[in-house]
Amino acid sequence: MQRKLPPLNAVKTFEAAARLSSFSEAADELCVTHGAVSQQIRNLENYFECQLFTRIRGRVILNPAGIALFAVVTDALNRLDEVSTQIVQDSHREILTVNVTSCFASHWLLPRLKDFQLKYPQITLKISTSHSFADDLSAGVDIAIRWGGLDIDGLAKEHLIDIDSFAACAPSLLREDPKLKTPQDLVHHNLIHDDDGQAWSELLAKLRVQGEDHKKGSFYTDSGLALQAAVEGNGVIVAGSILAEQDLQSGRLVIPFNTFICHRKSYYLYYAKRRGGLHKVQVFKGWLFEQIEEYKNLSFDYSQYLA
């Protein structure tokens, strides 16, 4: 649809004359002659087929038609100025949006982001959290990090790190009844899940627990809430090494049994193949893999947190 607009140069001249209540001052501001301002105003009044100013003693005052037009023109020019300023600012920096789960963000990624911001101040980092992400990363996401490892058309997938799994609980749970001294004692305790029960099914089999229903207990769609439930003493969770690390180090969680499922699952990095060559994507990828290598080199020994 073709817009029917007044001459835009005349609109700009009108705004200055109306704001200053003077053709002469408008001419000075716009670096043109008084006659040029008068001509532009005349062109605009011819376009609308009505006058926009009332001339009084060398000054110009907006009439009702001019007042109505001035309000719209001022708002439009202000918005255009704001957008123009933002575009100019954004053209000198890159914005990278990384989508993760809230638990991975708070337990592993956020404590390390200061290093990224110090190294790459020209990149504005936006962290978005959600349980899942669009298969084509269409929601303005540049990079996603997820546990699992699905193959998705159009997305590149790169392995980040393997995760070990083990039972974990609050220290208080070991001091209360029912006792939790052997794996078989799990039949008397609440099982905390952050999946559909698969983790407990695998661990119970490895622990050789008899007669326990791996589908019983409390189910959470958010791993962070599941971990917090365990910290509060509400049951036993199958914890992942990365996410449980802080709670183990602080003593909020302990490991009741010397049984681990090593490399049970992994975290993966996803990004659209068509955008994989972008500078901001390459920079974050490089930084992230450096952080992963540093984390691996710490040789974190979870057995030291055995109860």
Secondary structure, 3 states (H helix, E strand, C coil): CCCCCCCHHHHHHHHHHHHHCCHHHHHHHHCCCHHHHHHHHHHHHHHHCCCCEEEECCEEEECHHHHHHHHHHHHHHHHHHHHHHHHHHHCCCEEEEEEECHHHHHHHHHHHHHHHHHHCCCEEEEEEECCCCCCCCCCCCCEEEEECCCCCCCEEEEEEEEEEEEEEECHHHHCCCCCCCCHHHHHHCCEEECCCCHHHHHHHHHHCCCCCCCCCCEECCCHHHHHHHHHCCCCEEEEEHHHHHHHHHCCCCEECCCCCEEEEEEEEEEEEHHHCCCHHHHHHHHHHHHHHHHHHHCCCCHHHHEC
